Amino acid sequence: MHQQDLESLRSQIDSLNLEILRLINERASVVEEIGKIKEKQGVNRYDPLRERHMLDLIKENNNGPLNQMTVDYIFKQIFKTALKQLEAEKKKELLVSRKEKSEDTVINVNGELIGTGAPSFVFGPCAVESYEQVAAVAATIQEKGLKLIRGGAYKPRTSPYDFQGLGLEGLKILKDVSKEYGLGVITEIVTPADLDHALDYIDVIQIGARNMQNFELLKAAGATNKPVLLKRGLAATIDEFIHAAEYIMSKGNENIILCERGIRTYEKATRNTLDISAVPILKQETHLPVMVDVTHSTGRRDLLLPCSKAAIAIGADGVMAEVHPDPSVALSDQQQQMDIPTFNAYYEELLKFMKQYEVSK
């Protein structure tokens, strides 16, 4: 008789287990629906007040035999599982992720293939000041067989009284120089409104460090068919940098070049701190090409060559640096730009290093 009672009770347990399983899965389905609504509303997925309300309701209706501490523990585990479920839904693979696309993205700009493993180079003045100034730099870039030039027509500056760039006139100068010297133009755009009339003048949209989380600008750039060079923010984590790129790609533009340009730390020996380890991390985490801006990361001409060598050695897809015919009279960043003789010597040493590096590999 006792054995029959035991089996009957065990059968009840089995039925209750299955009922609990059904209810837990039913609860999980409701949690998914709540998650979808919260995502649309932009509401935080975890609501401590709601959790407190549920626990209070359970406590009011707990008639034993389980004590309240045990009941609280069980339901907190259920709540925690539900939160993990919501987070798992949120963490679907990003479009920029290496898991989403295993092969490297290669971007063609004016015949220069960026992302093939061979380093590309982007040189040019910090700001466009005149046709003669940009043309002098373009001539030496062309002599080296290079295909790209950078230059700022719009200059977001720390002080509102500093030179802000020539705007549309600067874009026209870049376009004229690019036609004469056969160079692809990379220039920074600071607002979605400027983007509309800049597209006819440029080959690559640069989004600067201060605008890395200007989400409207990111989305506007993502809606174009122009490649985008995205610089890492001054205090941005790598995860934030990757998500900024995702904003661009989510709008349909897959041609994104990531650019490490140094981050702000307590160190004062350089303008910023070059996070060289970001290069292999970004190469592992994303399928996008990664460049290094050695000028803005260091702010020192004497460090441009060793930092360029470090960038190439660690696997960067390219190096960016600033060149000006006469940095002493430049309207911005005089101390960090190379003059043309310095640039020539820098590039010659860089080529020597690259040949030696290839031999030693």
KEVOZA-333634 format. One record per residue (C-alpha): residue number from 1; residue in one letter; y, x, z. Coordinates in Angstrom, 1 decimal, always signed. Example, Ala and Ser with C-alpha at 12.3 -4.5 7.8 and 13.67 -1.06 7.14 Angstrom:
<nodes>
<node resi="1" resn="a" v="-4.5" u="+12.3" w="+7.8"/>
<node resi="2" resn="s" v="-1.1" u="+13.7" w="+7.1"/>
</nodes>
This chain:
<nodes>
<node resi="1" resn="m" v="+0.0" u="+0.0" w="+0.0"/>
<node resi="2" resn="h" v="+2.4" u="+2.8" w="+0.9"/>
<node resi="3" resn="q" v="+1.6" u="+4.6" w="-2.3"/>
<node resi="4" resn="q" v="+2.5" u="+1.4" w="-4.3"/>
<node resi="5" resn="d" v="+5.8" u="+1.1" w="-2.4"/>
<node resi="6" resn="l" v="+6.6" u="+4.8" w="-3.2"/>
<node resi="7" resn="e" v="+5.9" u="+4.3" w="-6.9"/>
<node resi="8" resn="s" v="+8.0" u="+1.2" w="-6.9"/>
<node resi="9" resn="l" v="+10.9" u="+3.0" w="-5.3"/>
<node resi="10" resn="r" v="+10.6" u="+5.9" w="-7.7"/>
<node resi="11" resn="s" v="+10.6" u="+3.5" w="-10.6"/>
<node resi="12" resn="q" v="+13.9" u="+2.1" w="-9.2"/>
<node resi="13" resn="i" v="+15.3" u="+5.6" w="-8.9"/>
<node resi="14" resn="d" v="+14.4" u="+6.2" w="-12.6"/>
<node resi="15" resn="s" v="+16.1" u="+3.0" w="-13.6"/>
<node resi="16" resn="l" v="+19.2" u="+3.8" w="-11.6"/>
<node resi="17" resn="n" v="+19.3" u="+7.3" w="-13.0"/>
<node resi="18" resn="l" v="+19.3" u="+5.9" w="-16.5"/>
<node resi="19" resn="e" v="+21.9" u="+3.3" w="-15.6"/>
<node resi="20" resn="i" v="+24.1" u="+6.0" w="-14.1"/>
<node resi="21" resn="l" v="+23.6" u="+8.0" w="-17.3"/>
<node resi="22" resn="r" v="+24.6" u="+5.0" w="-19.4"/>
<node resi="23" resn="l" v="+27.7" u="+4.4" w="-17.3"/>
<node resi="24" resn="i" v="+28.7" u="+8.1" w="-17.3"/>
<node resi="25" resn="n" v="+28.5" u="+8.2" w="-21.1"/>
<node resi="26" resn="e" v="+30.3" u="+4.9" w="-21.3"/>
<node resi="27" resn="r" v="+33.0" u="+6.4" w="-19.1"/>
<node resi="28" resn="a" v="+33.2" u="+9.5" w="-21.4"/>
<node resi="29" resn="s" v="+33.8" u="+7.2" w="-24.4"/>
<node resi="30" resn="v" v="+36.7" u="+5.5" w="-22.6"/>
<node resi="31" resn="v" v="+38.0" u="+9.0" w="-21.6"/>
<node resi="32" resn="e" v="+38.0" u="+10.0" w="-25.3"/>
<node resi="33" resn="e" v="+40.1" u="+6.9" w="-26.2"/>
<node resi="34" resn="i" v="+42.5" u="+7.6" w="-23.4"/>
<node resi="35" resn="g" v="+42.8" u="+11.2" w="-24.7"/>
<node resi="36" resn="k" v="+43.7" u="+10.0" w="-28.2"/>
<node resi="37" resn="i" v="+46.5" u="+7.7" w="-26.8"/>
<node resi="38" resn="k" v="+47.9" u="+10.5" w="-24.6"/>
<node resi="39" resn="e" v="+47.9" u="+13.0" w="-27.5"/>
<node resi="40" resn="k" v="+49.9" u="+10.6" w="-29.6"/>
<node resi="41" resn="q" v="+52.3" u="+10.0" w="-26.8"/>
<node resi="42" resn="g" v="+52.6" u="+13.7" w="-25.9"/>
<node resi="43" resn="v" v="+51.6" u="+12.9" w="-22.3"/>
<node resi="44" resn="n" v="+50.0" u="+15.5" w="-20.0"/>
<node resi="45" resn="r" v="+46.2" u="+15.0" w="-20.0"/>
<node resi="46" resn="y" v="+45.9" u="+15.6" w="-16.3"/>
<node resi="47" resn="d" v="+47.5" u="+13.0" w="-14.1"/>
<node resi="48" resn="p" v="+47.1" u="+13.8" w="-10.3"/>
<node resi="49" resn="l" v="+48.6" u="+10.4" w="-9.3"/>
<node resi="50" resn="r" v="+46.0" u="+8.6" w="-11.4"/>
<node resi="51" resn="e" v="+43.2" u="+10.7" w="-9.8"/>
<node resi="52" resn="r" v="+44.5" u="+9.9" w="-6.4"/>
<node resi="53" resn="h" v="+44.6" u="+6.2" w="-7.2"/>
<node resi="54" resn="m" v="+41.0" u="+6.2" w="-8.4"/>
<node resi="55" resn="l" v="+39.8" u="+8.1" w="-5.3"/>
<node resi="56" resn="d" v="+41.6" u="+5.6" w="-3.0"/>
<node resi="57" resn="l" v="+40.1" u="+2.7" w="-4.8"/>
<node resi="58" resn="i" v="+36.6" u="+4.2" w="-4.5"/>
<node resi="59" resn="k" v="+37.2" u="+4.9" w="-0.8"/>
<node resi="60" resn="e" v="+38.2" u="+1.3" w="-0.2"/>
<node resi="61" resn="n" v="+34.9" u="+0.1" w="-1.8"/>
<node resi="62" resn="n" v="+32.6" u="+2.6" w="-0.3"/>
<node resi="63" resn="n" v="+30.2" u="+0.7" w="+1.9"/>
<node resi="64" resn="g" v="+27.7" u="+3.6" w="+2.4"/>
<node resi="65" resn="p" v="+25.3" u="+5.0" w="+3.1"/>
<node resi="66" resn="l" v="+27.0" u="+8.1" w="+1.5"/>
<node resi="67" resn="n" v="+29.8" u="+9.4" w="+3.6"/>
<node resi="68" resn="q" v="+33.3" u="+9.5" w="+2.0"/>
<node resi="69" resn="m" v="+33.4" u="+13.3" w="+1.7"/>
<node resi="70" resn="t" v="+30.2" u="+13.3" w="-0.4"/>
<node resi="71" resn="v" v="+31.5" u="+10.4" w="-2.5"/>
<node resi="72" resn="d" v="+34.8" u="+12.3" w="-3.1"/>
<node resi="73" resn="y" v="+33.0" u="+15.4" w="-4.1"/>
<node resi="74" resn="i" v="+30.8" u="+13.5" w="-6.6"/>
<node resi="75" resn="f" v="+33.7" u="+11.7" w="-8.3"/>
<node resi="76" resn="k" v="+35.9" u="+14.8" w="-8.4"/>
<node resi="77" resn="q" v="+33.1" u="+16.5" w="-10.3"/>
<node resi="78" resn="i" v="+33.1" u="+13.5" w="-12.7"/>
<node resi="79" resn="f" v="+36.8" u="+13.7" w="-13.1"/>
<node resi="80" resn="k" v="+36.7" u="+17.5" w="-13.7"/>
<node resi="81" resn="t" v="+34.0" u="+17.0" w="-16.4"/>
<node resi="82" resn="a" v="+36.2" u="+14.4" w="-18.1"/>
<node resi="83" resn="l" v="+39.2" u="+16.8" w="-18.1"/>
<node resi="84" resn="k" v="+37.1" u="+19.5" w="-19.6"/>
<node resi="85" resn="q" v="+36.0" u="+17.0" w="-22.2"/>
<node resi="86" resn="l" v="+39.6" u="+16.3" w="-23.1"/>
<node resi="87" resn="e" v="+40.4" u="+20.0" w="-23.3"/>
<node resi="88" resn="a" v="+37.4" u="+20.6" w="-25.6"/>
<node resi="89" resn="e" v="+38.7" u="+18.0" w="-28.0"/>
<node resi="90" resn="k" v="+42.1" u="+19.6" w="-27.9"/>
<node resi="91" resn="k" v="+40.8" u="+23.1" w="-28.6"/>
<node resi="92" resn="k" v="+39.4" u="+22.4" w="-32.1"/>
<node resi="93" resn="e" v="+39.5" u="+25.6" w="-34.2"/>
<node resi="94" resn="l" v="+42.9" u="+26.5" w="-35.5"/>
<node resi="95" resn="l" v="+43.4" u="+26.8" w="-39.2"/>
<node resi="96" resn="v" v="+44.6" u="+30.4" w="-38.7"/>
<node resi="97" resn="s" v="+41.5" u="+31.3" w="-36.7"/>
<node resi="98" resn="r" v="+39.0" u="+33.9" w="-38.0"/>
<node resi="99" resn="k" v="+36.3" u="+31.4" w="-37.1"/>
<node resi="100" resn="e" v="+37.8" u="+28.9" w="-39.5"/>
<node resi="101" resn="k" v="+37.9" u="+31.4" w="-42.3"/>
<node resi="102" resn="s" v="+36.0" u="+34.7" w="-42.1"/>
<node resi="103" resn="e" v="+37.5" u="+36.5" w="-45.1"/>
<node resi="104" resn="d" v="+40.9" u="+38.1" w="-44.9"/>
<node resi="105" resn="t" v="+43.9" u="+36.2" w="-46.4"/>
<node resi="106" resn="v" v="+45.6" u="+38.3" w="-49.1"/>
<node resi="107" resn="i" v="+49.1" u="+37.5" w="-50.2"/>
<node resi="108" resn="n" v="+50.6" u="+38.5" w="-53.5"/>
<node resi="109" resn="v" v="+54.4" u="+39.2" w="-53.4"/>
<node resi="110" resn="n" v="+55.8" u="+40.5" w="-56.6"/>
<node resi="111" resn="g" v="+52.5" u="+42.2" w="-57.4"/>
<node resi="112" resn="e" v="+52.1" u="+43.7" w="-54.0"/>
<node resi="113" resn="l" v="+48.9" u="+42.5" w="-52.4"/>
<node resi="114" resn="i" v="+49.3" u="+42.3" w="-48.6"/>
<node resi="115" resn="g" v="+46.2" u="+42.1" w="-46.6"/>
<node resi="116" resn="t" v="+43.7" u="+44.2" w="-48.7"/>
<node resi="117" resn="g" v="+43.4" u="+46.9" w="-46.1"/>
<node resi="118" resn="a" v="+45.8" u="+49.3" w="-47.9"/>
<node resi="119" resn="p" v="+49.1" u="+49.4" w="-46.1"/>
<node resi="120" resn="s" v="+52.1" u="+47.7" w="-47.8"/>
<node resi="121" resn="f" v="+55.7" u="+48.7" w="-47.1"/>
<node resi="122" resn="v" v="+58.9" u="+46.7" w="-46.6"/>
<node resi="123" resn="f" v="+62.2" u="+48.6" w="-46.4"/>
<node resi="124" resn="g" v="+65.8" u="+47.7" w="-46.6"/>
<node resi="125" resn="p" v="+69.0" u="+47.3" w="-44.7"/>
<node resi="126" resn="c" v="+69.3" u="+45.3" w="-41.5"/>
<node resi="127" resn="a" v="+72.1" u="+43.1" w="-43.1"/>
<node resi="128" resn="v" v="+73.3" u="+42.6" w="-46.6"/>
<node resi="129" resn="e" v="+76.9" u="+43.9" w="-46.6"/>
<node resi="130" resn="s" v="+77.7" u="+44.4" w="-50.4"/>
<node resi="131" resn="y" v="+76.0" u="+44.7" w="-53.7"/>
<node resi="132" resn="e" v="+76.5" u="+48.5" w="-53.8"/>
<node resi="133" resn="q" v="+75.0" u="+49.0" w="-50.3"/>
<node resi="134" resn="v" v="+71.8" u="+47.0" w="-51.2"/>
<node resi="135" resn="a" v="+71.5" u="+48.5" w="-54.7"/>
<node resi="136" resn="a" v="+71.6" u="+52.1" w="-53.2"/>
<node resi="137" resn="v" v="+68.6" u="+51.3" w="-51.0"/>
<node resi="138" resn="a" v="+66.8" u="+49.4" w="-53.8"/>
<node resi="139" resn="a" v="+67.1" u="+52.4" w="-56.1"/>
<node resi="140" resn="t" v="+65.3" u="+54.7" w="-53.7"/>
<node resi="141" resn="i" v="+62.7" u="+52.0" w="-53.0"/>
<node resi="142" resn="q" v="+62.0" u="+51.6" w="-56.7"/>
<node resi="143" resn="e" v="+61.8" u="+55.4" w="-57.2"/>
<node resi="144" resn="k" v="+58.9" u="+55.4" w="-54.7"/>
<node resi="145" resn="g" v="+57.0" u="+52.8" w="-56.7"/>
<node resi="146" resn="l" v="+57.4" u="+50.2" w="-54.0"/>
<node resi="147" resn="k" v="+57.8" u="+46.5" w="-54.8"/>
<node resi="148" resn="l" v="+59.5" u="+44.9" w="-51.8"/>
<node resi="149" resn="i" v="+62.9" u="+44.9" w="-50.2"/>
<node resi="150" resn="r" v="+64.2" u="+43.3" w="-47.0"/>
<node resi="151" resn="g" v="+67.8" u="+42.4" w="-46.0"/>
<node resi="152" resn="g" v="+69.5" u="+39.9" w="-43.8"/>
<node resi="153" resn="a" v="+71.8" u="+37.3" w="-45.3"/>
<node resi="154" resn="y" v="+71.8" u="+35.3" w="-42.1"/>
<node resi="155" resn="k" v="+71.9" u="+37.3" w="-38.9"/>
<node resi="156" resn="p" v="+71.2" u="+35.6" w="-35.5"/>
<node resi="157" resn="r" v="+73.0" u="+37.9" w="-33.1"/>
<node resi="158" resn="t" v="+73.0" u="+38.1" w="-29.3"/>
<node resi="159" resn="s" v="+76.9" u="+37.9" w="-29.3"/>
<node resi="160" resn="p" v="+78.6" u="+35.1" w="-31.2"/>
<node resi="161" resn="y" v="+81.3" u="+37.7" w="-32.1"/>
<node resi="162" resn="d" v="+79.0" u="+40.1" w="-33.9"/>
<node resi="163" resn="f" v="+78.5" u="+40.1" w="-37.7"/>
<node resi="164" resn="q" v="+76.5" u="+37.0" w="-38.6"/>
<node resi="165" resn="g" v="+75.7" u="+37.9" w="-42.3"/>
<node resi="166" resn="l" v="+77.2" u="+36.8" w="-45.6"/>
<node resi="167" resn="g" v="+75.1" u="+33.7" w="-46.0"/>
<node resi="168" resn="l" v="+74.8" u="+32.4" w="-49.5"/>
<node resi="169" resn="e" v="+76.8" u="+35.3" w="-50.9"/>
<node resi="170" resn="g" v="+74.2" u="+37.6" w="-49.3"/>
<node resi="171" resn="l" v="+71.4" u="+35.7" w="-51.0"/>
<node resi="172" resn="k" v="+73.0" u="+36.1" w="-54.4"/>
<node resi="173" resn="i" v="+73.4" u="+39.8" w="-53.8"/>
<node resi="174" resn="l" v="+69.7" u="+40.1" w="-53.0"/>
<node resi="175" resn="k" v="+68.7" u="+38.1" w="-56.0"/>
<node resi="176" resn="d" v="+70.9" u="+40.2" w="-58.3"/>
<node resi="177" resn="v" v="+69.5" u="+43.5" w="-56.9"/>
<node resi="178" resn="s" v="+65.9" u="+42.2" w="-57.1"/>
<node resi="179" resn="k" v="+66.3" u="+41.4" w="-60.8"/>
<node resi="180" resn="e" v="+67.9" u="+44.8" w="-61.5"/>
<node resi="181" resn="y" v="+65.3" u="+46.8" w="-59.6"/>
<node resi="182" resn="g" v="+62.2" u="+44.6" w="-59.9"/>
<node resi="183" resn="l" v="+61.8" u="+44.1" w="-56.2"/>
<node resi="184" resn="g" v="+60.5" u="+41.1" w="-54.2"/>
<node resi="185" resn="v" v="+63.0" u="+39.8" w="-51.6"/>
<node resi="186" resn="i" v="+62.2" u="+39.2" w="-47.9"/>
<node resi="187" resn="t" v="+65.0" u="+37.7" w="-45.9"/>
<node resi="188" resn="e" v="+65.4" u="+35.8" w="-42.7"/>
<node resi="189" resn="i" v="+66.2" u="+32.0" w="-42.7"/>
<node resi="190" resn="v" v="+67.5" u="+30.6" w="-39.4"/>
<node resi="191" resn="t" v="+67.8" u="+26.8" w="-40.0"/>
<node resi="192" resn="p" v="+65.9" u="+24.2" w="-42.1"/>
<node resi="193" resn="a" v="+69.2" u="+23.4" w="-43.8"/>
<node resi="194" resn="d" v="+69.6" u="+27.0" w="-45.0"/>
<node resi="195" resn="l" v="+66.0" u="+27.0" w="-46.2"/>
<node resi="196" resn="d" v="+66.7" u="+24.4" w="-48.9"/>
<node resi="197" resn="h" v="+69.2" u="+26.4" w="-50.9"/>
<node resi="198" resn="a" v="+67.6" u="+29.8" w="-50.1"/>
<node resi="199" resn="l" v="+64.3" u="+29.2" w="-52.0"/>
<node resi="200" resn="d" v="+65.8" u="+30.0" w="-55.4"/>
<node resi="201" resn="y" v="+66.9" u="+33.4" w="-54.2"/>
<node resi="202" resn="i" v="+64.0" u="+34.8" w="-52.2"/>
<node resi="203" resn="d" v="+60.3" u="+35.6" w="-52.5"/>
<node resi="204" resn="v" v="+59.3" u="+35.6" w="-48.8"/>
<node resi="205" resn="i" v="+60.8" u="+33.5" w="-45.9"/>
<node resi="206" resn="q" v="+61.2" u="+35.6" w="-42.8"/>
<node resi="207" resn="i" v="+61.3" u="+33.7" w="-39.5"/>
<node resi="208" resn="g" v="+62.7" u="+36.0" w="-36.9"/>
<node resi="209" resn="a" v="+61.7" u="+36.6" w="-33.3"/>
<node resi="210" resn="r" v="+64.4" u="+34.3" w="-31.9"/>
<node resi="211" resn="n" v="+63.1" u="+31.5" w="-34.1"/>
<node resi="212" resn="m" v="+59.4" u="+32.0" w="-33.5"/>
<node resi="213" resn="q" v="+59.3" u="+28.7" w="-31.6"/>
<node resi="214" resn="n" v="+61.9" u="+26.9" w="-33.7"/>
<node resi="215" resn="f" v="+59.3" u="+24.3" w="-34.5"/>
<node resi="216" resn="e" v="+61.4" u="+22.3" w="-37.0"/>
<node resi="217" resn="l" v="+62.0" u="+25.5" w="-39.0"/>
<node resi="218" resn="l" v="+58.3" u="+26.4" w="-38.8"/>
<node resi="219" resn="k" v="+57.4" u="+23.0" w="-40.2"/>
<node resi="220" resn="a" v="+60.0" u="+23.2" w="-42.9"/>
<node resi="221" resn="a" v="+58.7" u="+26.7" w="-44.0"/>
<node resi="222" resn="g" v="+55.2" u="+25.3" w="-43.9"/>
<node resi="223" resn="a" v="+56.2" u="+22.6" w="-46.4"/>
<node resi="224" resn="t" v="+57.3" u="+25.2" w="-49.0"/>
<node resi="225" resn="n" v="+55.1" u="+27.2" w="-51.4"/>
<node resi="226" resn="k" v="+56.8" u="+30.5" w="-50.4"/>
<node resi="227" resn="p" v="+55.0" u="+33.1" w="-48.3"/>
<node resi="228" resn="v" v="+56.3" u="+33.3" w="-44.7"/>
<node resi="229" resn="l" v="+56.7" u="+36.5" w="-42.7"/>
<node resi="230" resn="l" v="+56.6" u="+35.3" w="-39.0"/>
<node resi="231" resn="k" v="+57.8" u="+37.7" w="-36.3"/>
<node resi="232" resn="r" v="+56.5" u="+37.6" w="-32.8"/>
<node resi="233" resn="g" v="+59.0" u="+36.3" w="-30.2"/>
<node resi="234" resn="l" v="+60.7" u="+38.7" w="-27.7"/>
<node resi="235" resn="a" v="+58.6" u="+37.4" w="-24.8"/>
<node resi="236" resn="a" v="+55.8" u="+35.5" w="-26.6"/>
<node resi="237" resn="t" v="+52.2" u="+35.8" w="-25.8"/>
<node resi="238" resn="i" v="+49.7" u="+36.5" w="-28.6"/>
<node resi="239" resn="d" v="+48.4" u="+32.9" w="-28.1"/>
<node resi="240" resn="e" v="+51.9" u="+31.5" w="-28.5"/>
<node resi="241" resn="f" v="+52.4" u="+33.7" w="-31.6"/>
<node resi="242" resn="i" v="+49.2" u="+32.4" w="-33.2"/>
<node resi="243" resn="h" v="+50.1" u="+28.8" w="-32.4"/>
<node resi="244" resn="a" v="+53.5" u="+29.3" w="-34.1"/>
<node resi="245" resn="a" v="+51.7" u="+30.4" w="-37.2"/>
<node resi="246" resn="e" v="+49.5" u="+27.3" w="-36.9"/>
<node resi="247" resn="y" v="+52.7" u="+25.1" w="-37.1"/>
<node resi="248" resn="i" v="+53.3" u="+26.6" w="-40.5"/>
<node resi="249" resn="m" v="+49.8" u="+26.3" w="-41.8"/>
<node resi="250" resn="s" v="+49.4" u="+22.8" w="-40.5"/>
<node resi="251" resn="k" v="+51.9" u="+21.7" w="-43.1"/>
<node resi="252" resn="g" v="+49.9" u="+23.2" w="-45.9"/>
<node resi="253" resn="n" v="+51.3" u="+26.7" w="-46.3"/>
<node resi="254" resn="e" v="+48.5" u="+29.2" w="-45.9"/>
<node resi="255" resn="n" v="+50.5" u="+32.3" w="-47.0"/>
<node resi="256" resn="i" v="+51.6" u="+33.7" w="-43.6"/>
<node resi="257" resn="i" v="+52.1" u="+37.3" w="-42.7"/>
<node resi="258" resn="l" v="+52.2" u="+38.0" w="-38.9"/>
<node resi="259" resn="c" v="+54.7" u="+40.7" w="-37.8"/>
<node resi="260" resn="e" v="+54.5" u="+42.5" w="-34.5"/>
<node resi="261" resn="r" v="+58.1" u="+43.7" w="-33.7"/>
<node resi="262" resn="g" v="+57.9" u="+44.6" w="-30.0"/>
<node resi="263" resn="i" v="+58.2" u="+42.5" w="-26.9"/>
<node resi="264" resn="r" v="+60.7" u="+42.6" w="-24.0"/>
<node resi="265" resn="t" v="+59.5" u="+44.5" w="-20.9"/>
<node resi="266" resn="y" v="+61.1" u="+46.4" w="-18.1"/>
<node resi="267" resn="e" v="+61.1" u="+49.6" w="-20.2"/>
<node resi="268" resn="k" v="+64.5" u="+50.9" w="-21.3"/>
<node resi="269" resn="a" v="+63.5" u="+54.0" w="-23.3"/>
<node resi="270" resn="t" v="+63.1" u="+51.8" w="-26.4"/>
<node resi="271" resn="r" v="+64.8" u="+48.6" w="-27.6"/>
<node resi="272" resn="n" v="+61.6" u="+46.7" w="-27.1"/>
<node resi="273" resn="t" v="+58.0" u="+47.7" w="-26.3"/>
<node resi="274" resn="l" v="+55.8" u="+48.0" w="-29.3"/>
<node resi="275" resn="d" v="+52.6" u="+46.1" w="-28.4"/>
<node resi="276" resn="i" v="+50.3" u="+48.1" w="-30.8"/>
<node resi="277" resn="s" v="+47.2" u="+46.5" w="-29.4"/>
<node resi="278" resn="a" v="+48.4" u="+43.2" w="-30.8"/>
<node resi="279" resn="v" v="+47.4" u="+44.4" w="-34.3"/>
<node resi="280" resn="p" v="+43.6" u="+44.5" w="-33.8"/>
<node resi="281" resn="i" v="+43.7" u="+41.4" w="-31.6"/>
<node resi="282" resn="l" v="+45.5" u="+39.4" w="-34.3"/>
<node resi="283" resn="k" v="+43.2" u="+40.8" w="-36.9"/>
<node resi="284" resn="q" v="+40.2" u="+39.7" w="-34.9"/>
<node resi="285" resn="e" v="+41.6" u="+36.3" w="-33.9"/>
<node resi="286" resn="t" v="+43.1" u="+35.3" w="-37.3"/>
<node resi="287" resn="h" v="+42.4" u="+35.9" w="-41.0"/>
<node resi="288" resn="l" v="+46.1" u="+36.6" w="-41.7"/>
<node resi="289" resn="p" v="+47.6" u="+40.0" w="-42.6"/>
<node resi="290" resn="v" v="+49.5" u="+41.8" w="-39.8"/>
<node resi="291" resn="m" v="+52.5" u="+44.0" w="-40.3"/>
<node resi="292" resn="v" v="+54.5" u="+46.1" w="-37.7"/>
<node resi="293" resn="d" v="+58.3" u="+46.3" w="-37.6"/>
<node resi="294" resn="v" v="+58.8" u="+49.8" w="-36.2"/>
<node resi="295" resn="t" v="+62.6" u="+49.5" w="-36.3"/>
<node resi="296" resn="h" v="+63.1" u="+46.5" w="-34.0"/>
<node resi="297" resn="s" v="+60.3" u="+47.5" w="-31.7"/>
<node resi="298" resn="t" v="+61.7" u="+50.9" w="-31.0"/>
<node resi="299" resn="g" v="+65.4" u="+50.8" w="-31.9"/>
<node resi="300" resn="r" v="+65.2" u="+54.6" w="-32.4"/>
<node resi="301" resn="r" v="+65.1" u="+56.5" w="-35.7"/>
<node resi="302" resn="d" v="+63.2" u="+59.4" w="-34.1"/>
<node resi="303" resn="l" v="+60.3" u="+57.1" w="-33.3"/>
<node resi="304" resn="l" v="+59.9" u="+55.4" w="-36.6"/>
<node resi="305" resn="l" v="+57.5" u="+57.9" w="-38.1"/>
<node resi="306" resn="p" v="+55.1" u="+58.2" w="-35.2"/>
<node resi="307" resn="c" v="+55.0" u="+54.5" w="-34.6"/>
<node resi="308" resn="s" v="+54.4" u="+53.9" w="-38.4"/>
<node resi="309" resn="k" v="+51.5" u="+56.3" w="-38.2"/>
<node resi="310" resn="a" v="+50.1" u="+54.5" w="-35.2"/>
<node resi="311" resn="a" v="+50.4" u="+51.1" w="-37.0"/>
<node resi="312" resn="i" v="+48.5" u="+52.4" w="-40.0"/>
<node resi="313" resn="a" v="+45.9" u="+54.1" w="-37.9"/>
<node resi="314" resn="i" v="+45.2" u="+51.0" w="-35.9"/>
<node resi="315" resn="g" v="+44.7" u="+48.9" w="-39.0"/>
<node resi="316" resn="a" v="+48.0" u="+47.2" w="-39.7"/>
<node resi="317" resn="d" v="+48.4" u="+45.7" w="-43.2"/>
<node resi="318" resn="g" v="+51.9" u="+47.0" w="-43.5"/>
<node resi="319" resn="v" v="+55.0" u="+48.6" w="-42.0"/>
<node resi="320" resn="m" v="+58.6" u="+47.4" w="-42.0"/>
<node resi="321" resn="a" v="+61.6" u="+49.6" w="-41.4"/>
<node resi="322" resn="e" v="+65.3" u="+49.5" w="-42.0"/>
<node resi="323" resn="v" v="+67.3" u="+51.8" w="-44.4"/>
<node resi="324" resn="h" v="+71.0" u="+51.9" w="-44.9"/>
<node resi="325" resn="p" v="+73.1" u="+54.3" w="-47.2"/>
<node resi="326" resn="d" v="+75.4" u="+55.1" w="-44.3"/>
<node resi="327" resn="p" v="+74.2" u="+53.8" w="-40.9"/>
<node resi="328" resn="s" v="+77.3" u="+55.0" w="-39.1"/>
<node resi="329" resn="v" v="+79.4" u="+52.3" w="-40.8"/>
<node resi="330" resn="a" v="+76.7" u="+49.6" w="-40.9"/>
<node resi="331" resn="l" v="+77.9" u="+46.2" w="-39.6"/>
<node resi="332" resn="s" v="+74.8" u="+45.9" w="-37.4"/>
<node resi="333" resn="d" v="+72.2" u="+48.1" w="-35.7"/>
<node resi="334" resn="q" v="+73.7" u="+51.4" w="-36.7"/>
<node resi="335" resn="q" v="+71.5" u="+53.5" w="-34.4"/>
<node resi="336" resn="q" v="+68.1" u="+52.3" w="-35.6"/>
<node resi="337" resn="q" v="+68.5" u="+52.4" w="-39.4"/>
<node resi="338" resn="m" v="+67.6" u="+55.4" w="-41.5"/>
<node resi="339" resn="d" v="+69.9" u="+56.9" w="-44.0"/>
<node resi="340" resn="i" v="+68.5" u="+57.6" w="-47.4"/>
<node resi="341" resn="p" v="+67.7" u="+61.4" w="-46.9"/>
<node resi="342" resn="t" v="+66.0" u="+60.5" w="-43.6"/>
<node resi="343" resn="f" v="+64.1" u="+57.7" w="-45.3"/>
<node resi="344" resn="n" v="+62.9" u="+60.0" w="-48.1"/>
<node resi="345" resn="a" v="+61.6" u="+62.6" w="-45.6"/>
<node resi="346" resn="y" v="+60.0" u="+59.8" w="-43.5"/>
<node resi="347" resn="y" v="+58.2" u="+58.3" w="-46.4"/>
<node resi="348" resn="e" v="+57.0" u="+61.7" w="-47.6"/>
<node resi="349" resn="e" v="+55.5" u="+62.5" w="-44.2"/>
<node resi="350" resn="l" v="+54.0" u="+59.0" w="-44.0"/>
<node resi="351" resn="l" v="+52.2" u="+59.6" w="-47.4"/>
<node resi="352" resn="k" v="+50.9" u="+62.9" w="-46.1"/>
<node resi="353" resn="f" v="+49.6" u="+61.3" w="-43.0"/>
<node resi="354" resn="m" v="+47.9" u="+58.5" w="-45.0"/>
<node resi="355" resn="k" v="+46.1" u="+61.1" w="-47.2"/>
<node resi="356" resn="q" v="+45.0" u="+63.1" w="-44.2"/>
<node resi="357" resn="y" v="+43.9" u="+60.0" w="-42.4"/>
<node resi="358" resn="e" v="+41.8" u="+58.8" w="-45.3"/>
<node resi="359" resn="v" v="+40.1" u="+62.2" w="-45.5"/>
<node resi="360" resn="s" v="+39.3" u="+62.2" w="-41.8"/>
<node resi="361" resn="k" v="+37.9" u="+58.7" w="-41.7"/>
</nodes>
